């Protein structure tokens, strides 16, 4: 596709449930970023891939969060045993190369009840 | 110290005037600088990027970078009501290529 595609757009999870969020980057883009955005805040960095290599996962808030990009294209962000504080919009962005501009998908709004 | 700092606003500017948005960053070795616009309920949209000291103009938008002062700004000329949004400053630190965002400045253009 022409842009970054994220699915699902909305997800309601019961506390304790595991969720998986998908990101399909722009074709050929090397860099892929995941961010968490709470209401009224800027995007908070979670993790960053170049191709299939996860170069930085320093922003993942706990070991319940896990991200992968096994073939250097589609990425999945998994959250285990969801908690209410995980409720946020999760944004994925891709870029043609490291250090260059990144383009965002529409985000996944996660609500944990 | 927060890596990217922005005044949260709101910044109110009359229609047709120049809106000036400012951002400071902490990592002196930062390489790349971006401005994104985010409408309520939407994802961030890239407006400008700048890599070198000085000014870069694109239509009504001008990005200004001063690496010595660790300062980047965005000027919007002839402000329109449709420019009302949150503007996010973002920076790529020197050590790696992750992009770090500020909290954003809310801009309100008064008709």
Interface residues (C-beta under 8 A of the other chain):
Chain A: X31 X33 X35 X41 X42 X43 X44 X45 X48 X50 X55 X56 X91 X93 X98 X99 X100 X101 X102 X103 X104 X105 X106 X107
Chain B: X4 X6 X31 X32 X34 X36 X42 X43 X44 X45 X46 X49 X88 X92 X96 X97 X98 X99 X100 X101 X102 X103 X104
